[in-house]
Amino acid sequence: SLSTQIYQQYGENIPVKKFKGANLLAIENEIISALLSGAAGRQIVDTVGKEFVPYPLSAAQMGVHMDCVKNPQSTAYNIPLILKFSRDTDAEKISAALRAVVKAHPSINVHLAMVNHHVMTVQNESHEVNIPINEVSEEQYHEFKGRFPTPFKLSKGPLYSFNLLRTESALYFFADW
């Protein structure tokens, strides 16, 4: 039933009787309301310590991997992001939120390794998420920005980097994955 599918996919239990005799718009509104109300109270799942099963790369990922092996200094496949916040933004809250996201999604905290003669995605040994928060001059900010992004060491991990730099005028968030 629709109720079962919603529960299986989203973890929300909506009684079947709410759908009985309702038109499509009413059903859609019920689903959206349940998902929105449930999301606010949902706790982040702690996945640290739970078994992580290594998985193989897709054909497309294998192509990217081979290109990165041939060109280890390339950042062609990096996905860098720089966000600018007002200077008084709470960097600790941003850092805590990022750590919670990585902790809730174990597939972020991975690297590549050979397992039984196949390149596999495996979990990093450390579950610590390092997010430096530094006070820097405008000149140091521009120097850091000029060196960003840097190539990842695919066999070591993590395959992401986060930095928060506070200058005299702003807080900058650097992310790369």
LINBELUR-V120577 format. One record per pair of residues at least 12 apart in sequence whose C-alpha atoms are under 6 Angstrom apart, sorted by the first residue. I is the first residue (numbers start at 1). GAP is how many residues later the second one is. Records with the same first field share a line. If there is no record, write none. Layout:
I->GAP, GAP
This chain:
3->13
45->59
54->67, 68
55->65, 66
56->64
73->78
75->76
78->99
79->97, 98
80->95, 96
81->93, 94
82->91, 92
83->89, 90
84->87, 88
85->85, 86
86->84, 85
87->82, 83, 84
99->30
109->15, 49
110->12, 13, 14, 48
111->43, 44, 45, 46
112->42, 43
113->42
131->31, 32
132->31
133->31, 32
134->31
135->30, 31
136->31
137->30
138->29
159->18
160->16, 17
161->14, 15
162->12, 13
